[in-house]
Amino acid sequence: MSHVLHYAPDNASLIIRLALDTIGLAYSTVLVDRSKREQCSASYRKLNPNGLIPTFETPDGTLFETGAILLWLVDTHGVIGPKAGDEGRAAFLKWLFFCANTVHPHMQLLFYPDKLVGDDPGLKQSVTDGARRALMRDFAILEQAANQAFGDDTPTAIDFYVACLLRWCAIYGPDNRDWFTLAHSPRLSHICKRADAWPATEIAIRAEGLGPAPFTAPQRPNPPEGSAL
């Protein structure tokens, strides 16, 4: 198999799995067992020096960074976004990288403040509070942008990214999750409703144990292998 996705259940590799199955590209998977911290192993860091998930092996070489993988898939296979020179390419790029470079890093700060400030409780709380405020702004921006470059009947890489980010903020991170309510964002809610019905989502549910409605009624996964955390 010339395409190999190194994944962990309900990690950023889920975005890539949704993309691959929507495109219909044949691929195999290799579990990165987070319960054993395999993402930090020397063998995995040879593929991805950052020790992050996902990593994607292709005929063009090994890729990491979720946004880079998605853009490579668009440029080589189309289907999930406009290729270079196509109408809508500029709008697609700006919202894809808004998700990858702005929203996703804010969510990582919410989930892992210790990576920035260590174990000091006061500093961690400050980072968490700041990340919440940033994410509220981010989701408000995405709510207004939906149906411009994403959110249509045919999903793009941005739809996969947005749906997964919304899922994760509902079930991971600090116990207090009342800072964001999906029902208050009707356009984002509609994206999640559509996401539950994507054929690729049905495949992901079976592969990663995501539950029957992973985007409109998200719950922590019960994967057949590996661990989400």
N, CA, C and O of each residue as an XYZ file, in Angstrom:
916
protein
N       0.844     -1.198      0.000
C       0.000      0.000      0.000
C       0.878      1.246      0.000
O       1.745      1.399      0.860
N       0.649      2.150     -0.982
C       1.520      3.319     -1.129
C       1.101      4.480     -0.240
O       1.855      5.442     -0.099
N      -0.092      4.415      0.370
C      -0.555      5.454      1.273
C      -0.792      4.847      2.650
O      -1.579      3.912      2.798
N      -0.110      5.379      3.652
C      -0.207      4.829      5.008
C      -0.488      5.972      5.981
O       0.261      6.946      6.045
N      -1.579      5.840      6.735
C      -1.941      6.833      7.734
C      -1.554      6.322      9.115
O      -2.067      5.302      9.574
N      -0.648      7.035      9.771
C      -0.284      6.742     11.154
C      -1.255      7.537     12.031
O      -1.282      8.767     11.980
N      -2.042      6.833     12.823
C      -3.180      7.462     13.481
C      -3.301      7.029     14.928
O      -2.716      6.032     15.351
N      -4.073      7.801     15.679
C      -4.598      7.403     16.979
C      -6.077      7.748     16.970
O      -6.468      8.730     16.338
N      -6.912      6.973     17.652
C      -8.347      7.245     17.617
C      -8.678      8.658     18.097
O      -8.150      9.124     19.107
N      -9.543      9.317     17.370
C     -10.073     10.626     17.741
C      -8.983     11.667     17.945
O      -9.143     12.587     18.748
N      -7.889     11.529     17.233
C      -6.850     12.545     17.179
C      -6.991     13.294     15.845
O      -7.940     13.058     15.097
N      -6.059     14.184     15.554
C      -6.138     14.947     14.313
C      -6.111     14.056     13.079
O      -6.516     14.479     11.996
N      -5.637     12.831     13.239
C      -5.689     11.865     12.140
C      -7.112     11.574     11.702
O      -7.323     11.125     10.576
N      -8.112     11.822     12.574
C      -9.513     11.636     12.185
C      -9.872     12.549     11.015
O     -10.620     12.151     10.122
N      -9.341     13.768     11.019
C      -9.597     14.694      9.914
C      -9.094     14.090      8.605
O      -9.766     14.160      7.576
N      -7.910     13.500      8.661
C      -7.326     12.915      7.450
C      -8.097     11.668      7.035
O      -8.300     11.441      5.842
N      -8.526     10.860      7.991
C      -9.315      9.670      7.649
C     -10.598     10.073      6.910
O     -10.952      9.463      5.901
N     -11.284     11.089      7.410
C     -12.498     11.558      6.743
C     -12.194     12.019      5.321
O     -12.962     11.751      4.397
N     -11.080     12.709      5.155
C     -10.698     13.177      3.824
C     -10.400     12.013      2.887
O     -10.870     11.989      1.750
N      -9.629     11.060      3.359
C      -9.241      9.928      2.516
C     -10.453      9.113      2.076
O     -10.554      8.712      0.916
N     -11.366      8.873      3.007
C     -12.526      8.052      2.668
C     -13.522      8.817      1.806
O     -14.272      8.204      1.045
N     -13.544     10.130      1.908
C     -14.371     10.923      0.998
C     -13.800     10.910     -0.404
O     -14.543     10.790     -1.378
N     -12.497     11.033     -0.516
C     -11.839     10.957     -1.828
C     -11.986      9.568     -2.429
O     -12.109      9.424     -3.645
N     -11.972      8.538     -1.574
C     -11.992      7.155     -2.040
C     -10.606      6.625     -2.317
O     -10.428      5.709     -3.119
N      -9.618      7.209     -1.647
C      -8.226      6.816     -1.856
C      -7.894      5.608     -0.985
O      -8.133      5.632      0.222
N      -7.355      4.571     -1.575
C      -6.978      3.380     -0.816
C      -5.787      3.698      0.085
O      -4.834      4.355     -0.336
N      -5.853      3.227      1.319
C      -4.763      3.460      2.266
C      -4.814      2.403      3.348
O      -5.837      1.749      3.550
N      -3.713      2.246      4.031
C      -3.664      1.385      5.201
C      -3.388      2.261      6.421
O      -2.983      3.416      6.288
N      -3.609      1.706      7.601
C      -3.390      2.466      8.826
C      -2.377      1.753      9.716
O      -2.271      0.527      9.720
N      -1.644      2.558     10.463
C      -0.738      2.062     11.495
C      -1.094      2.783     12.784
O      -1.069      4.013     12.835
N      -1.426      2.027     13.830
C      -1.792      2.621     15.099
C      -0.574      3.231     15.789
O       0.481      2.604     15.879
N      -0.735      4.449     16.268
C       0.236      5.075     17.163
C      -0.402      5.023     18.553
O      -1.312      5.797     18.850
N       0.069      4.126     19.387
C      -0.582      3.865     20.672
C      -0.190      4.938     21.685
O       0.912      4.910     22.234
N      -1.084      5.869     21.926
C      -0.774      6.964     22.844
C      -0.668      6.495     24.292
O       0.031      7.113     25.096
N      -1.361      5.401     24.629
C      -1.255      4.897     25.999
C       0.155      4.424     26.314
O       0.541      4.338     27.479
N       0.921      4.117     25.275
C       2.313      3.710     25.417
C       3.273      4.816     24.969
O       4.485      4.612     24.908
N       2.711      5.992     24.656
C       3.484      7.150     24.191
C       4.346      6.806     22.965
O       5.487      7.249     22.838
N       3.767      6.016     22.086
C       4.512      5.640     20.884
C       4.806      6.847     19.995
O       5.724      6.803     19.175
N       4.033      7.923     20.153
C       4.308      9.119     19.356
C       5.632      9.762     19.722
O       6.167     10.576     18.970
N       6.160      9.391     20.890
C       7.446      9.937     21.346
C       8.616      8.993     21.063
O       9.763      9.319     21.370
N       8.337      7.841     20.488
C       9.387      6.853     20.265
C      10.354      7.313     19.173
O      10.011      8.129     18.318
N      11.561      6.772     19.228
C      12.568      7.131     18.222
C      12.122      6.726     16.820
O      12.373      7.446     15.854
N      11.465      5.581     16.710
C      11.041      5.107     15.391
C       9.978      6.021     14.791
O       9.995      6.290     13.590
N       9.044      6.504     15.632
C       8.011      7.393     15.101
C       8.597      8.764     14.771
O       8.216      9.380     13.776
N       9.520      9.242     15.601
C      10.109     10.563     15.344
C      10.983     10.581     14.092
O      11.291     11.653     13.572
N      11.380      9.426     13.609
C      12.055      9.386     12.313
C      11.090      9.783     11.199
O      11.496     10.354     10.187
N       9.804      9.472     11.396
C       8.783      9.859     10.427
C       8.287     11.276     10.671
O       8.084     12.050      9.735
N       8.095     11.604     11.951
C       7.550     12.901     12.323
C       8.367     13.436     13.499
O       8.117     13.047     14.640
N       9.317     14.300     13.253
C      10.227     14.749     14.314
C       9.532     15.501     15.438
O      10.102     15.656     16.518
N       8.300     15.975     15.203
C       7.555     16.675     16.240
C       6.863     15.724     17.208
O       6.403     16.146     18.269
N       6.787     14.444     16.849
C       6.108     13.485     17.706
C       4.616     13.732     17.802
O       4.005     13.448     18.832
N       4.024     14.257     16.743
C       2.592     14.554     16.718
C       1.878     13.622     15.751
O       2.500     12.971     14.912
N       0.574     13.575     15.887
C      -0.276     12.729     15.054
C      -1.215     13.652     14.286
O      -1.821     14.547     14.877
N      -1.348     13.440     12.941
C      -0.989     12.272     12.150
C       0.344     12.416     11.420
O       0.961     13.481     11.376
N       0.751     11.281     10.851
C       1.789     11.222      9.832
C       1.207     10.434      8.669
O       0.469      9.470      8.869
N       1.543     10.849      7.454
C       0.953     10.219      6.272
C       2.051      9.923      5.265
O       2.717     10.830      4.767
N       2.232      8.640      4.972
C       3.209      8.219      3.969
C       2.551      8.189      2.599
O       1.466      7.632      2.431
N       3.219      8.793      1.620
C       2.690      8.907      0.266
C       3.775      8.553     -0.743
O       4.944      8.445     -0.372
N       3.412      8.369     -2.011
C       4.432      8.162     -3.038
C       5.373      9.350     -3.184
O       6.480      9.198     -3.701
N       4.952     10.532     -2.735
C       5.794     11.729     -2.804
C       6.668     11.915     -1.578
O       7.448     12.865     -1.508
N       6.544     11.019     -0.615
C       7.305     11.143      0.617
C       6.382     11.196      1.819
O       5.160     11.149      1.674
N       6.955     11.291      2.985
C       6.195     11.294      4.230
C       5.809     12.724      4.606
O       6.638     13.633      4.605
N       4.530     12.893      4.926
C       3.993     14.207      5.284
C       3.569     14.217      6.742
O       3.108     13.204      7.269
N       3.728     15.368      7.396
C       3.093     15.615      8.679
C       2.549     17.034      8.658
O       2.777     17.779      7.705
N       1.830     17.406      9.709
C       1.037     18.634      9.814
C      -0.282     18.431      9.057
O      -0.301     18.202      7.848
N      -1.379     18.526      9.813
C      -2.700     18.225      9.264
C      -3.018     19.087      8.052
O      -3.495     18.576      7.039
N      -2.758     20.395      8.143
C      -3.048     21.272      7.024
C      -2.261     20.921      5.781
O      -2.785     20.988      4.669
N      -0.991     20.542      5.963
C      -0.148     20.177      4.817
C      -0.660     18.908      4.143
O      -0.677     18.813      2.915
N      -1.075     17.941      4.946
C      -1.605     16.695      4.379
C      -2.871     16.967      3.588
O      -3.036     16.461      2.479
N      -3.773     17.773      4.160
C      -5.017     18.103      3.462
C      -4.744     18.828      2.154
O      -5.373     18.535      1.138
N      -3.819     19.766      2.172
C      -3.524     20.512      0.950
C      -2.904     19.602     -0.097
O      -3.208     19.736     -1.282
N      -2.035     18.672      0.316
C      -1.465     17.711     -0.626
C      -2.568     16.858     -1.246
O      -2.548     16.592     -2.448
N      -3.529     16.429     -0.430
C      -4.636     15.620     -0.952
C      -5.467     16.402     -1.957
O      -5.863     15.864     -2.991
N      -5.731     17.659     -1.663
C      -6.479     18.487     -2.610
C      -5.723     18.631     -3.921
O      -6.302     18.467     -4.995
N      -4.441     18.934     -3.839
C      -3.668     19.207     -5.048
C      -3.397     17.964     -5.876
O      -3.172     18.064     -7.083
N      -3.414     16.795     -5.251
C      -3.149     15.561     -5.999
C      -4.415     14.821     -6.408
O      -4.398     14.053     -7.371
N      -5.520     15.042     -5.685
C      -6.734     14.255     -5.950
C      -7.989     15.089     -6.117
O      -9.009     14.562     -6.562
N      -7.955     16.371     -5.777
C      -9.154     17.185     -5.879
C     -10.210     16.736     -4.876
O      -9.880     16.368     -3.749
N     -11.450     16.765     -5.271
C     -12.622     16.261     -4.542
C     -12.937     17.091     -3.291
O     -14.068     17.552     -3.141
N     -11.971     17.293     -2.395
C     -12.265     17.925     -1.106
C     -11.849     19.396     -1.056
O     -11.723     19.982      0.020
N     -11.642     19.972     -2.222
C     -11.287     21.388     -2.274
C     -10.790     21.764     -3.655
O     -10.420     20.886     -4.434
N     -10.771     23.058     -3.978
C     -10.315     23.500     -5.300
C      -8.799     23.412     -5.438
O      -8.054     23.784     -4.531
N      -8.364     22.920     -6.579
C      -6.939     22.887     -6.880
C      -6.450     24.279     -7.269
O      -7.247     25.193     -7.486
N      -5.127     24.427     -7.353
C      -4.539     25.701     -7.768
C      -5.110     26.123     -9.118
O      -5.146     25.329    -10.058
N      -5.556     27.371     -9.209
C      -6.130     27.894    -10.443
C      -7.635     27.756    -10.530
O      -8.269     28.384    -11.378
N      -8.220     26.933     -9.652
C      -9.668     26.759     -9.666
C     -10.367     27.911     -8.950
O      -9.780     28.571     -8.093
N     -11.605     28.138     -9.306
C     -12.407     29.159     -8.633
C     -12.563     28.804     -7.145
O     -12.798     27.649     -6.792
N     -12.433     29.790     -6.311
C     -12.606     29.570     -4.882
C     -11.358     29.129     -4.148
O     -11.403     28.875     -2.944
N     -10.251     29.034     -4.853
C      -9.021     28.552     -4.228
C      -8.550     29.482     -3.103
O      -8.161     29.011     -2.034
N      -8.581     30.780     -3.335
C      -8.075     31.716     -2.329
C      -8.892     31.630     -1.048
O      -8.329     31.584      0.046
N     -10.213     31.608     -1.177
C     -11.067     31.502      0.009
C     -10.836     30.181      0.725
O     -10.811     30.131      1.955
N     -10.669     29.116     -0.041
C     -10.410     27.809      0.558
C      -9.126     27.828      1.375
O      -9.092     27.328      2.499
N      -8.070     28.405      0.809
C      -6.784     28.429      1.502
C      -6.856     29.221      2.806
O      -6.330     28.776      3.827
N      -7.493     30.373      2.786
C      -7.484     31.200      3.993
C      -8.255     30.537      5.128
O      -7.853     30.652      6.286
N      -9.357     29.843      4.823
C     -10.122     29.213      5.898
C      -9.504     27.899      6.338
O      -9.612     27.523      7.505
N      -8.855     27.193      5.415
C      -8.137     25.986      5.813
C      -7.026     26.338      6.798
O      -6.865     25.678      7.824
N      -6.267     27.375      6.483
C      -5.146     27.729      7.361
C      -5.596     28.497      8.593
O      -4.871     28.533      9.588
N      -6.756     29.103      8.555
C      -7.320     29.645      9.785
C      -7.591     28.505     10.771
O      -7.298     28.621     11.961
N      -8.152     27.408     10.265
C      -8.383     26.246     11.134
C      -7.070     25.654     11.636
O      -6.929     25.365     12.824
N      -6.108     25.474     10.728
C      -4.863     24.779     11.079
C      -3.925     25.638     11.918
O      -3.259     25.125     12.818
N      -3.862     26.933     11.638
C      -2.851     27.798     12.260
C      -3.381     28.647     13.408
O      -2.597     29.170     14.200
N      -4.702     28.791     13.511
C      -5.284     29.634     14.553
C      -6.159     28.820     15.502
O      -5.872     28.751     16.697
N      -7.223     28.203     14.985
C      -8.177     27.521     15.865
C      -7.554     26.302     16.532
O      -7.675     26.127     17.744
N      -6.896     25.468     15.755
C      -6.317     24.241     16.306
C      -5.269     24.536     17.388
O      -5.309     23.902     18.442
N      -4.332     25.474     17.172
C      -3.390     25.799     18.248
C      -4.064     26.340     19.504
O      -3.623     26.044     20.615
N      -5.125     27.130     19.345
C      -5.851     27.595     20.534
C      -6.455     26.423     21.297
O      -6.465     26.419     22.528
N      -6.956     25.435     20.574
C      -7.528     24.270     21.241
C      -6.446     23.455     21.945
O      -6.681     22.914     23.025
N      -5.281     23.367     21.348
C      -4.189     22.659     22.006
C      -3.780     23.350     23.303
O      -3.431     22.680     24.275
N      -3.817     24.678     23.329
C      -3.526     25.406     24.566
C      -4.579     25.119     25.630
O      -4.258     25.011     26.813
N      -5.829     24.998     25.211
C      -6.899     24.680     26.155
C      -6.690     23.307     26.774
O      -6.887     23.120     27.975
N      -6.289     22.347     25.944
C      -6.144     20.972     26.414
C      -4.818     20.733     27.135
O      -4.757     19.946     28.079
N      -3.763     21.408     26.692
C      -2.421     21.126     27.209
C      -1.702     22.408     27.638
O      -0.638     22.707     27.096
N      -2.241     23.172     28.583
C      -1.569     24.419     28.988
C      -0.201     24.185     29.590
O       0.655     25.068     29.558
N       0.013     22.981     30.147
C       1.301     22.680     30.779
C       2.442     22.682     29.768
O       3.594     22.907     30.139
N       2.140     22.435     28.505
C       3.196     22.434     27.501
C       3.769     23.834     27.301
O       4.895     23.991     26.828
N       2.991     24.844     27.661
C       3.455     26.216     27.505
C       4.045     26.769     28.789
O       5.059     27.466     28.754
N       3.416     26.464     29.939
C       3.816     27.122     31.187
C       4.191     26.150     32.294
O       4.415     26.581     33.425
N       4.268     24.854     32.012
C       4.635     23.904     33.054
C       3.468     23.605     33.988
O       2.308     23.707     33.589
N       3.771     23.240     35.221
C       2.758     22.740     36.150
C       2.203     23.782     37.109
O       1.398     23.436     37.975
N       2.596     25.025     36.990
C       2.098     26.056     37.892
C       0.581     26.216     37.711
O       0.142     26.563     36.614
N      -0.227     25.975     38.744
C      -1.690     26.004     38.594
C      -2.229     27.362     38.146
O      -3.131     27.430     37.311
N      -1.680     28.433     38.699
C      -2.155     29.756     38.327
C      -1.879     30.091     36.878
O      -2.742     30.628     36.184
N      -0.676     29.774     36.416
C      -0.330     30.025     35.016
C      -1.150     29.156     34.080
O      -1.601     29.618     33.032
N      -1.345     27.898     34.456
C      -2.154     27.007     33.631
C      -3.575     27.530     33.507
O      -4.164     27.479     32.428
N      -4.128     28.030     34.602
C      -5.491     28.577     34.562
C      -5.562     29.801     33.666
O      -6.541     29.988     32.942
N      -4.529     30.638     33.709
C      -4.504     31.820     32.849
C      -4.479     31.435     31.379
O      -5.174     32.033     30.558
N      -3.663     30.419     31.051
C      -3.597     29.960     29.662
C      -4.931     29.374     29.241
O      -5.413     29.650     28.142
N      -5.536     28.563     30.109
C      -6.822     27.948     29.791
C      -7.898     29.007     29.565
O      -8.667     28.916     28.608
N      -7.954     30.008     30.440
C      -8.949     31.074     30.282
C      -8.734     31.843     28.984
O      -9.690     32.174     28.283
N      -7.467     32.124     28.668
C      -7.174     32.826     27.425
C      -7.527     32.002     26.199
O      -8.016     32.534     25.203
N      -7.277     30.698     26.277
C      -7.609     29.823     25.148
C      -9.114     29.768     24.925
O      -9.576     29.762     23.784
N      -9.875     29.729     26.005
C     -11.339     29.741     25.870
C     -11.814     31.009     25.158
O     -12.632     30.952     24.239
N     -11.290     32.143     25.597
C     -11.703     33.408     24.971
C     -11.339     33.427     23.487
O     -12.122     33.871     22.648
N     -10.142     32.939     23.182
C      -9.706     32.910     21.784
C     -10.595     31.990     20.955
O     -10.961     32.330     19.829
N     -10.944     30.835     21.499
C     -11.779     29.894     20.763
C     -13.191     30.435     20.560
O     -13.796     30.205     19.513
N     -13.711     31.138     21.532
C     -15.033     31.746     21.349
C     -15.012     32.725     20.181
O     -15.949     32.775     19.384
N     -13.928     33.507     20.086
C     -13.798     34.408     18.935
C     -13.654     33.614     17.640
O     -14.274     33.941     16.628
N     -12.837     32.577     17.682
C     -12.611     31.767     16.479
C     -13.912     31.160     15.963
O     -14.197     31.214     14.766
N     -14.697     30.585     16.866
C     -15.936     29.934     16.440
C     -16.958     30.966     15.960
O     -17.753     30.678     15.066
N     -16.944     32.158     16.545
C     -17.820     33.217     16.054
C     -17.446     33.607     14.625
O     -18.317     33.855     13.792
N     -16.148     33.660     14.352
C     -15.689     33.954     12.989
C     -16.105     32.852     12.034
O     -16.582     33.134     10.935
N     -15.931     31.583     12.440
C     -16.322     30.469     11.589
C     -17.827     30.438     11.357
O     -18.281     30.093     10.266
N     -18.605     30.797     12.379
C     -20.066     30.850     12.219
C     -20.448     31.819     11.108
O     -21.329     31.527     10.299
N     -19.787     32.966     11.068
C     -20.095     33.954     10.034
C     -19.578     33.521      8.658
O     -20.158     33.872      7.631
N     -18.500     32.767      8.650
C     -17.890     32.365      7.375
C     -18.563     31.156      6.752
O     -18.472     30.955      5.541
N     -19.231     30.351      7.555
C     -19.855     29.125      7.042
C     -20.782     29.462      5.883
O     -21.459     30.490      5.878
N     -20.791     28.558      4.895
C     -21.565     28.668      3.662
C     -20.931     29.626      2.652
O     -21.501     29.882      1.592
N     -19.738     30.158      2.989
C     -18.990     30.931      1.998
C     -17.986     30.026      1.287
O     -18.068     29.822      0.076
N     -17.035     29.485      2.054
C     -16.025     28.593      1.461
C     -16.144     27.173      1.989
O     -15.361     26.302      1.612
N     -17.120     26.932      2.861
C     -17.337     25.590      3.406
C     -18.764     25.528      3.934
O     -19.453     26.546      4.014
N     -19.197     24.331      4.292
C     -20.546     24.174      4.816
C     -21.599     23.876      3.771
O     -22.790     23.872      4.083
N     -21.185     23.624      2.523
C     -22.144     23.279      1.476
C     -22.452     21.777      1.513
O     -21.958     21.048      2.373
N     -23.274     21.336      0.566
C     -23.671     19.928      0.548
C     -22.472     19.003      0.337
O     -22.415     17.909      0.898
N     -21.512     19.454     -0.481
C     -20.315     18.646     -0.739
C     -19.215     19.072      0.230
O     -18.730     20.201      0.147
N     -18.816     18.199      1.138
C     -17.843     18.614      2.156
C     -16.454     18.843      1.572
O     -16.038     18.172      0.628
N     -15.756     19.800      2.152
C     -14.369     20.058      1.800
C     -13.484     19.735      3.000
O     -13.971     19.371      4.070
N     -12.196     19.871      2.804
C     -11.245     19.661      3.898
C     -11.565     20.567      5.085
O     -11.334     20.188      6.233
N     -12.095     21.757      4.817
C     -12.428     22.684      5.899
C     -13.572     22.132      6.736
O     -13.550     22.236      7.962
N     -14.570     21.546      6.085
C     -15.677     20.944      6.828
C     -15.187     19.849      7.767
O     -15.625     19.772      8.914
N     -14.286     19.008      7.287
C     -13.745     17.945      8.143
C     -13.047     18.552      9.356
O     -13.213     18.088     10.484
N     -12.267     19.596      9.101
C     -11.502     20.235     10.177
C     -12.455     20.870     11.205
O     -12.316     20.645     12.407
N     -13.411     21.657     10.726
C     -14.326     22.361     11.616
C     -15.144     21.378     12.447
O     -15.288     21.561     13.655
N     -15.674     20.349     11.821
C     -16.505     19.378     12.541
C     -15.715     18.698     13.645
O     -16.229     18.501     14.746
N     -14.473     18.337     13.361
C     -13.649     17.671     14.377
C     -13.283     18.623     15.515
O     -13.307     18.228     16.681
N     -12.946     19.868     15.190
C     -12.629     20.832     16.236
C     -13.816     21.042     17.173
O     -13.645     21.119     18.389
N     -15.011     21.134     16.608
C     -16.206     21.299     17.429
C     -16.450     20.066     18.292
O     -16.829     20.188     19.457
N     -16.237     18.892     17.733
C     -16.387     17.656     18.503
C     -15.447     17.648     19.707
O     -15.858     17.346     20.827
N     -14.191     17.982     19.462
C     -13.192     17.860     20.530
C     -13.426     18.866     21.652
O     -13.214     18.543     22.821
N     -13.859     20.079     21.313
C     -14.059     21.057     22.379
C     -15.236     20.668     23.257
O     -15.356     21.167     24.375
N     -16.112     19.783     22.775
C     -17.266     19.348     23.556
C     -16.943     18.223     24.530
O     -17.676     18.020     25.498
N     -15.846     17.479     24.289
C     -15.634     16.264     25.107
C     -14.266     16.183     25.762
O     -14.050     15.314     26.605
N     -13.332     17.063     25.402
C     -12.000     16.991     25.988
C     -11.665     18.300     26.698
O     -12.422     19.270     26.640
N     -10.541     18.303     27.352
C     -10.079     19.500     28.016
C     -10.652     19.658     29.410
O     -11.127     18.683     29.993
N     -10.620     20.880     29.965
C     -11.111     21.122     31.329
C     -12.568     20.714     31.492
O     -13.332     20.695     30.527
N     -12.942     20.387     32.725
C     -14.297     19.900     32.978
C     -15.363     20.931     32.647
O     -16.463     20.568     32.231
N     -15.058     22.202     32.822
C     -16.022     23.256     32.530
C     -16.109     23.472     31.023
O     -15.204     24.054     30.424
N     -17.200     23.005     30.407
C     -17.360     23.124     28.955
C     -18.561     23.985     28.585
O     -18.991     23.976     27.431
N     -19.114     24.734     29.547
C     -20.296     25.532     29.254
C     -19.958     26.861     28.578
O     -20.848     27.679     28.345
N     -18.670     27.083     28.259
C     -18.259     28.326     27.613
C     -18.686     28.380     26.152
O     -18.771     29.465     25.577
N     -18.958     27.223     25.540
C     -19.380     27.201     24.139
C     -20.513     26.203     23.978
O     -20.397     25.045     24.379
N     -21.612     26.661     23.386
C     -22.767     25.795     23.132
C     -23.034     25.776     21.634
O     -23.319     26.813     21.035
N     -22.943     24.613     21.039
C     -23.093     24.487     19.596
C     -24.451     25.001     19.130
O     -24.558     25.566     18.042
N     -25.489     24.810     19.945
C     -26.838     25.224     19.545
C     -26.939     26.732     19.310
O     -27.843     27.193     18.613
N     -26.020     27.496     19.886
C     -26.027     28.946     19.699
C     -25.383     29.360     18.376
O     -25.363     30.543     18.035
N     -24.862     28.391     17.638
C     -24.206     28.667     16.350
C     -24.895     27.830     15.277
O     -24.425     26.739     14.956
N     -26.003     28.324     14.713
C     -26.818     27.493     13.819
C     -26.091     27.005     12.569
O     -26.343     25.892     12.107
N     -25.195     27.818     12.016
C     -24.490     27.367     10.817
C     -23.500     26.259     11.148
O     -23.389     25.283     10.406
N     -22.777     26.405     12.260
C     -21.866     25.338     12.672
C     -22.647     24.089     13.085
O     -22.199     22.969     12.838
N     -23.806     24.272     13.708
C     -24.655     23.129     14.055
C     -25.072     22.369     12.804
O     -25.123     21.139     12.795
N     -25.372     23.127     11.741
C     -25.785     22.486     10.496
C     -24.641     21.687      9.877
O     -24.858     20.612      9.319
N     -23.414     22.223      9.982
C     -22.258     21.469      9.492
C     -22.133     20.150     10.244
O     -21.894     19.107      9.635
N     -22.295     20.193     11.573
C     -22.180     18.965     12.367
C     -23.294     17.972     12.029
O     -23.065     16.762     12.002
N     -24.499     18.487     11.770
C     -25.599     17.594     11.378
C     -25.278     16.903     10.068
O     -25.511     15.703      9.924
N     -24.744     17.651      9.107
C     -24.343     17.046      7.839
C     -23.193     16.062      8.045
O     -23.129     15.013      7.403
N     -22.284     16.425      8.956
C     -21.113     15.569      9.175
C     -21.517     14.192      9.697
O     -20.909     13.191      9.321
N     -22.515     14.129     10.541
C     -22.978     12.834     11.042
C     -23.438     11.924      9.908
O     -23.380     10.700     10.028
N     -23.893     12.516      8.813
C     -24.446     11.741      7.707
C     -23.452     11.467      6.586
O     -23.792     10.782      5.621
N     -22.218     11.992      6.692
C     -21.229     11.709      5.643
C     -20.944     10.209      5.596
O     -20.815      9.583      6.649
N     -20.844      9.617      4.409
C     -20.423      8.209      4.325
C     -19.082      7.957      5.013
O     -18.881      6.902      5.615
N     -18.173      8.916      4.926
C     -16.866      8.749      5.569
C     -16.998      8.680      7.080
O     -16.191      8.027      7.742
N     -18.008      9.346      7.639
C     -18.211      9.304      9.080
C     -18.613      7.910      9.536
O     -18.174      7.449     10.590
N     -19.429      7.250      8.762
C     -19.815      5.875      9.114
C     -18.590      4.965      9.195
O     -18.504      4.115     10.081
N     -17.653      5.142      8.281
C     -16.418      4.360      8.309
C     -15.612      4.696      9.552
O     -15.082      3.802     10.213
N     -15.516      5.988      9.875
C     -14.744      6.423     11.044
C     -15.372      5.929     12.345
O     -14.659      5.581     13.286
N     -16.685      5.899     12.399
C     -17.366      5.398     13.598
C     -16.936      3.974     13.886
O     -16.625      3.628     15.026
N     -16.918      3.151     12.851
C     -16.523      1.751     13.047
C     -15.038      1.634     13.372
O     -14.651      0.841     14.230
N     -14.217      2.407     12.701
C     -12.767      2.277     12.854
C     -12.271      2.820     14.190
O     -11.295      2.316     14.745
N     -12.950      3.860     14.711
C     -12.417      4.550     15.884
C     -13.380      4.573     17.062
O     -13.090      5.198     18.082
N     -14.540      3.890     16.937
C     -15.468      3.790     18.052
C     -15.998      5.128     18.517
O     -15.988      5.417     19.714
N     -16.465      5.957     17.581
C     -16.824      7.333     17.894
C     -18.222      7.508     18.458
O     -18.551      8.591     18.941
N     -19.054      6.478     18.413
C     -20.431      6.633     18.855
C     -21.340      6.955     17.684
O     -20.853      7.310     16.611
N     -22.672      6.840     17.868
C     -23.605      6.918     16.737
C     -23.747      8.302     16.113
O     -24.061      8.395     14.926
N     -23.530      9.375     16.861
C     -23.661     10.738     16.327
C     -22.444     11.541     16.782
O     -22.556     12.372     17.684
N     -21.299     11.305     16.178
C     -20.043     11.839     16.730
C     -19.904     13.345     16.684
O     -19.048     13.902     17.372
N     -20.735     14.032     15.880
C     -20.584     15.481     15.765
C     -21.742     16.255     16.396
O     -21.527     17.339     16.940
N     -22.952     15.727     16.337
C     -24.071     16.420     16.971
C     -24.270     16.000     18.422
O     -24.796     16.776     19.220
N     -23.865     14.802     18.771
C     -23.966     14.320     20.155
C     -22.672     13.603     20.509
O     -22.677     12.397     20.754
N     -21.554     14.343     20.538
C     -20.249     13.695     20.719
C     -20.087     13.078     22.097
O     -20.547     13.618     23.104
N     -19.426     11.941     22.112
C     -19.062     11.271     23.349
C     -17.656     10.728     23.196
O     -17.168     10.551     22.079
N     -17.006     10.465     24.314
C     -15.640      9.940     24.232
C     -15.640      8.591     23.524
O     -16.560      7.794     23.706
N     -14.616      8.333     22.719
C     -14.628      7.134     21.886
C     -14.361      5.866     22.680
O     -13.784      5.892     23.767
N     -14.798      4.764     22.106
C     -14.484      3.433     22.615
C     -13.860      2.653     21.455
O     -14.515      1.805     20.849
N     -12.589      2.941     21.149
C     -11.981      2.418     19.923
C     -11.665      0.924     20.023
O     -11.401      0.412     21.111
N     -11.692      0.234     18.893
C     -11.316     -1.184     18.888
C      -9.823     -1.405     19.146
O      -9.414     -2.509     19.507
N      -9.019     -0.375     18.965
C      -7.583     -0.455     19.284
C      -7.091      0.930     19.647
O      -7.619      1.944     19.190
N      -6.055      0.944     20.489
C      -5.417      2.203     20.820
C      -6.192      3.055     21.798
O      -7.186      2.615     22.376
N      -5.729      4.279     21.978
C      -6.295      5.210     22.935
C      -6.289      6.606     22.355
O      -5.360      6.993     21.645
N      -7.348      7.373     22.665
C      -7.430      8.741     22.175
C      -6.502      9.673     22.936
O      -6.091     10.704     22.403
N      -6.162      9.326     24.184
C      -5.342     10.191     25.029
C      -4.069      9.483     25.462
O      -3.254     10.063     26.181
